Each structure stands twice: as C-alpha cells, then as structure tokens.
Amino acid sequence: MDNDNNYMEFFNMNRMQIIKQLCMKRYRKRPTADKILAVIYQNGLNRYTSEGNERPKKVMIEAIAKALNSL
C-alpha cells in the first residue's frame, strides 16, 4: 500500500508540472484560477468525474500523454 501512495505522489507532481507548462504556453504570464481550470478541462487532466468519482489511472495516464504531446 505504501508503494501505491508513493506512485500517486509522483503521479500528481507530474500532472501539476504539465498543467503549469500548458498554462505558461497558452497564457505567457501568471494565469488566474479560471484560466488554470480551463486548461485542465480542455486537456482532460481533471482527477474527478462530474459525478465526483475518481477517474481511473489508465484514463489519467492517457490524458497526460496526450497533453505532453501537445507541448
């Protein structure tokens, strides 16, 4: 179980770094919360579905890979 937590910390760190890079690419300056949320939903990097359930890891990994390709 401890390894699973370490994986999630590493996974979250990468997700956040990608979000920051996408924001800098799109807005070129410090973005507001609305702009950050727009980037997250545009690239499918949200962690939870609209019903409040956590998205599967496989779906998140595919969304992150797609976002990396757009950088």
N, C-alpha and C positions, 0 to 999 in steps of 0.2 A: 504494500500500500504506500510505503514511503517513496518508492520509485515513481509511483503514479503522480504523487504531489510534486516531485522534482520535475517531471515531464511537463506538468501543467504550468509551473513557474517559468520554465524555459519557453514553452509554447506561448504564454501570454506576453513575455518580454518581446519575442519576435513579432507578434501581432501588433503590439504597440509601436514598435520601431517602424514597421511597414506603414502604419497609419500616419505616423509623423512624417515619413518621407513622402507619402502621397499628398499630404496637406501642403508640404513645402513645394512640391512640384506644381500643384494646382494653384495655390494662392500666393506663393513667394514671400509671405510675411506671416506674422503670428496670427493664426486663424482663431476665430471665435468658436464657441461650443456648437453653434448651429452649423458652421462650416465643417467642423470635425465630424459631426453626426451625418452630414450629407455625404462625406467621403466614405464613412463606414458603411452606410446603407447602399451607396452606389456600387461599392466593390464587394458587397456581401460579407463583410467582416464582423457582423454582429454576432455576439455569443449566444443570444437567446432568440427564440422564435417569437412571433407576435402573441402566441398563447402563453408565453412565459417559460417554456421548456428549453433546456439547454440543447443547443444544436450538436449533432454527432461529430466526433473528432474527424471522421473521414470527410465530411462536408466542409468543415473548417479548414482542413489541410488543402483541399482543392481550391477553396476561395483564396487562401493565402498564396498558393502557387500562381493562380491567375492574376492576383494583384502584383506579385513580384514580376511577372512577365510584362505588365503594363508600365513598370518603372523603366 
